[in-house]
Amino acid sequence: MPLSLAIFDFDGVLADSEGIALEELAAEITARGAPVSVDEAHGLFLGASTARHMAYIRDRTGQPCGADFPDAWHARLFRRYPTELHPVPGAEATLDALAQAGVAICIASGGAVARLEVALRCTGLAARFAQNVFSADMVAQGKPAPDLFLYAAAQMGVPPGDCVVIEDAPAGVQAARAAGMPAIAFTGGCHLIGKATDHAALLSAAGADAVAPDHAALRALLSARLAAP
């Protein structure tokens, strides 16, 4: 299949942010009366939108989640990002390789716009994507619905069949397949240390076309797709 656009999930694929995000998400949700451990949060919320987090609190407590939840969670993250947040090892080399091959890139993330902006600055990746950053906040339904990936492709002017999605969450793989896009699963984030094999099985079951354990393997898979007749 042609490859004109690589659509990246952000957290855990380009930014090694999932560990921080899940720790602080579990802390904020627990503080609001819906106790959840970091491991539980990993299973429940990896790749999910803020709306899903808030719905979880509502369902567990029987009370609406306060509208300040996103800001409170983000404040926790932003205290740590400047000193702790870094790109996933090899991510910049992957972006360089795609640029050299003439493949467009964008981000399609379940994260809120404000969080993405701060994280992109802290990782030094902001200039690589300019305005080509799309959030679940911009569509009616987040992953696993296909809305976000279809929106990103439309904004980039590329047919879905000419895209490939790189994802670390089953919901994201499902969204890619629902959008008619091949999906490469990525298991190289630090949050998957010790869990990568089991997580790869979940991603494959969700419909991933291939699994990359790190960015070197991801570059090889993308190169093979570019070289295919």
Secondary structure, DSSP 8 states (H G I E B T S, - for coil): ----EEEE--BTTTB--HHHHHHHHHHHHHHTT----HHHHHHHHTT--HHHHHHHHHHHHSS---TTHHHHHHHHHHHHHHHH--B-TTHHHHHHHHHHTT-EEEEEESS-HHHHHHHHHHHT-HHHHTT-EEEGGGSSS-TTSSHHHHHHHHHHT--GGGEEEEESSHHHHHHHHHTT--EEEE--SGGGTTTHHHHHHHHHHHT-SEEESSHHHHHHHHHHHHH--
